[in-house]
Amino acid sequence: MSPAPARPALTIRHAVAVLLPLALAGCSLLGGGDREPSTIYAPDPRVTLDASAPTVEWQLALVAPQAARIVDSSRIAVRPLPGELQVYRGASWAKPPPDMLQDALLRALEDSGRIPAVARQGAGVFPDYKLLTDVRRFEADYAGKAVPAAVIEVNAKLVHGRDQSIVASRTFERVTPSAGTDIALVADAFSRGMEQLTGELALWILTTGDAHQRSQHPGEPR
């Protein structure tokens, strides 16, 4: 199978045929009305924090991530050519990517034992810090190659709970090559990418929050 053309222009069809022969098997355009049975992929990244991560004494709330509609969707996005975004036919995520990323981060911090309390905002935790995230990209990108890479891009802001000031902001990006064009292999690349990005993000949160807390309370014993 090959993706349905985004428009009737022959030049686009020919470009896809020349640059990506057979590479997009199982794809369809956004809004394609696909009613085929769908295989549901549920990545389950398990993150072990870097040994350098500090043990902190403050609490953290995770604000619901922000994302564009194409990202905040169960459809699995693929970019065959620059400026063209499609989705895989007959496949979907068990949860939208922003939810998967927040779940992975929450579990990584909880399981680390390096923070006394972390929860989603509104879960009853009175946080010293809040994490705001914007999931900018979560797509398989061919980038002119025969095999796609799982691209995940997230901007994170750590906010001080007391005065709502932004302590720090950083953009995280992982580009994880897939082992092939099959959607199962692409989903595995996303799982590996989430594991790496979540580990980096969790380490940054603890390190950045710890440094800020120390600057606010110099000389206090830990």
Backbone hydrogen bonds, N-H to C=O, Kabsch-Sander energy under -0.5 kcal/mol:
donor,donor_aa,acceptor,acceptor_aa,energy
12,I,9,A,-0.5
13,R,9,A,-1.3
14,H,10,L,-2.7
15,A,11,T,-2.1
16,V,12,I,-2.3
17,A,13,R,-2.3
18,V,14,H,-2.2
19,L,15,A,-2.8
20,L,16,V,-2.4
23,A,20,L,-1.5
24,L,20,L,-0.6
25,A,22,L,-0.8
27,C,24,L,-1.3
28,S,87,V,-4.3
30,L,85,L,-0.5
32,G,29,L,-1.4
39,T,90,G,-2.4
40,I,38,S,-0.5
41,Y,39,T,-0.5
41,Y,92,S,-3.0
47,V,45,P,-0.6
49,L,47,V,-0.5
53,A,50,D,-2.0
56,V,54,P,-0.6
56,V,114,R,-3.0
60,L,117,A,-2.1
61,A,129,Y,-2.0
62,L,119,A,-2.5
63,V,61,A,-0.7
63,V,131,L,-2.1
66,Q,133,T,-2.6
68,A,135,V,-0.6
71,V,68,A,-0.8
72,D,68,A,-2.7
73,S,71,V,-2.0
76,I,91,A,-0.6
77,A,75,R,-0.8
78,V,86,Q,-2.9
79,R,140,A,-3.6
81,L,84,E,-0.6
84,E,81,L,-2.4
86,Q,78,V,-3.4
87,V,28,S,-3.2
88,Y,76,I,-2.2
89,R,26,G,-2.9
91,A,88,Y,-0.9
92,S,39,T,-2.2
93,W,74,S,-3.4
94,A,41,Y,-2.2
99,D,96,P,-0.9
100,M,96,P,-1.9
101,L,97,P,-2.7
102,Q,98,P,-2.1
103,D,99,D,-2.5
104,A,100,M,-2.3
105,L,101,L,-2.3
106,L,102,Q,-2.7
107,R,103,D,-2.3
108,A,104,A,-2.1
109,L,105,L,-2.3
110,E,106,L,-2.5
111,D,107,R,-2.9
112,S,108,A,-1.0
113,G,109,L,-0.7
113,G,110,E,-0.8
114,R,109,L,-0.6
117,A,58,W,-0.6
119,A,60,L,-1.8
121,Q,62,L,-2.5
123,A,120,R,-1.8
128,D,59,Q,-1.6
129,Y,59,Q,-1.9
130,K,159,V,-2.5
131,L,61,A,-2.5
132,L,130,K,-0.6
132,L,157,K,-2.9
134,D,155,N,-2.4
135,V,66,Q,-2.9
136,R,134,D,-1.0
136,R,153,E,-2.0
137,R,153,E,-1.6
139,E,151,V,-1.9
140,A,77,A,-2.5
141,D,139,E,-0.6
141,D,149,A,-2.8
142,Y,79,R,-2.3
142,Y,140,A,-0.5
143,A,79,R,-0.5
145,K,142,Y,-2.4
149,A,141,D,-1.8
150,A,176,T,-3.1
151,V,139,E,-3.1
151,V,149,A,-0.7
152,I,150,A,-0.6
152,I,174,R,-2.4
153,E,137,R,-2.3
154,V,172,F,-2.9
155,N,134,D,-2.5
156,A,170,R,-3.0
157,K,132,L,-2.7
158,L,168,A,-2.5
159,V,130,K,-3.2
159,V,157,K,-0.6
160,H,165,S,-2.9
161,G,128,D,-3.4
162,R,128,D,-0.5
164,Q,160,H,-1.8
167,V,158,L,-2.9
167,V,165,S,-0.7
168,A,158,L,-1.1
170,R,156,A,-2.4
172,F,154,V,-3.5
172,F,170,R,-0.5
174,R,152,I,-2.4
176,T,150,A,-2.5
176,T,174,R,-0.6
178,S,148,P,-2.4
185,L,182,D,-0.6
186,V,182,D,-2.0
187,A,183,I,-2.7
188,D,184,A,-1.7
189,A,185,L,-1.8
190,F,186,V,-1.9
191,S,187,A,-2.0
192,R,188,D,-2.2
193,G,189,A,-2.4
194,M,190,F,-2.8
195,E,191,S,-2.0
196,Q,192,R,-2.0
197,L,193,G,-2.7
198,T,194,M,-2.8
199,G,195,E,-1.8
200,E,196,Q,-2.0
201,L,197,L,-2.6
202,A,198,T,-2.7
203,L,199,G,-2.0
204,W,200,E,-2.2
205,I,201,L,-2.5
206,L,202,A,-2.2
207,T,203,L,-2.6
208,T,204,W,-2.9
209,G,205,I,-2.6
210,D,206,L,-2.1
211,A,207,T,-2.1
212,H,208,T,-2.2
213,Q,209,G,-2.6
214,R,210,D,-2.2
215,S,211,A,-1.8
216,Q,212,H,-1.7
217,H,213,Q,-1.5
220,E,217,H,-1.5
